[in-house]
Amino acid sequence: MAFMYLFHTVSRLRTIEEMKDDFVSNMTHELKTPIAIAYSANDALLNYDTGNDPSKRENYLKIANRQLKRLGELVENILSMSMERRKTMKLKPETIRLGPFTEEIAAAQRMRGGKQIEIEVEADGDVCVEADRTHLTNVLNNLIDNAIKYSGESVRIVVGLDSKGISVSDNGIGIPQKSLPYIFNKFYRVPHGNRQDVRGYGIGLYYVKSILDKMGWSIDVKSKTGEGSVFTIKFGKNG
Ligand code: ADP
């Protein structure tokens, strides 16, 4: 009996060790990408003659800026994972007009290369909320990033806004019903078959949930494999 218990504990520890290894290697990759892109953009500015072409210069600066911003958001995600920091982290609420705020996020996401991305913002009236701008930006970017990551070569995303909340829906690969209860857990990733190639570290949704909890908001997910997913944020615990 004791042996079986020990056996289970050891294999559980091993899985956690493996998850940590995966996490460190995936996270290193995530951090290295924006650093490499920002470095190349800066290098181009320093070493190539862009003097006669201000639009080229501006383009490199914009690329570097976007990547540094992304790096900042990743670091914020990592920091928010630590218990201590979550306890002491102070949110700075301000009034946000969700329509223009979401349009700005959607515009930045549409500029990403790689896939054919369609993002529509559907607002039911002029919705205003009291929220921390940086964290709400991170939350929406995490949900839209996932919608893009877990989809085929083209994806259609609709961000719905109304007085009760925000929804992000996609027509991606969907999430199996049996995985739904776990997707907000730290380090959890759905074993996705042919989408195993998608890089990730299983903390995006954990971060999203932690922040929303702290704001007194909630999040819910509905999904069907092969059809897509809908993440719904509610301004308040019971919607
Ligand atoms: P990561 O994307 O880094 O693995 P997340 O915490 O953001 O971590 O998401 C956890 C898991 O939930 C993902 O690995 C993926 O399996 C699943 N998932 C999240 N969002 C979606 C989505 N929109 N469509 C399909 N699967 C999703």
Residues whose N, C-alpha, C, O or C-beta is under 5 A from the ligand:
A	BS01	ADP	N146 A147 Y150 G172 G174 I175 I183 Y188 R189 V190 R199 G200 Y201 G202 I203 G204 L205 Y206 S229
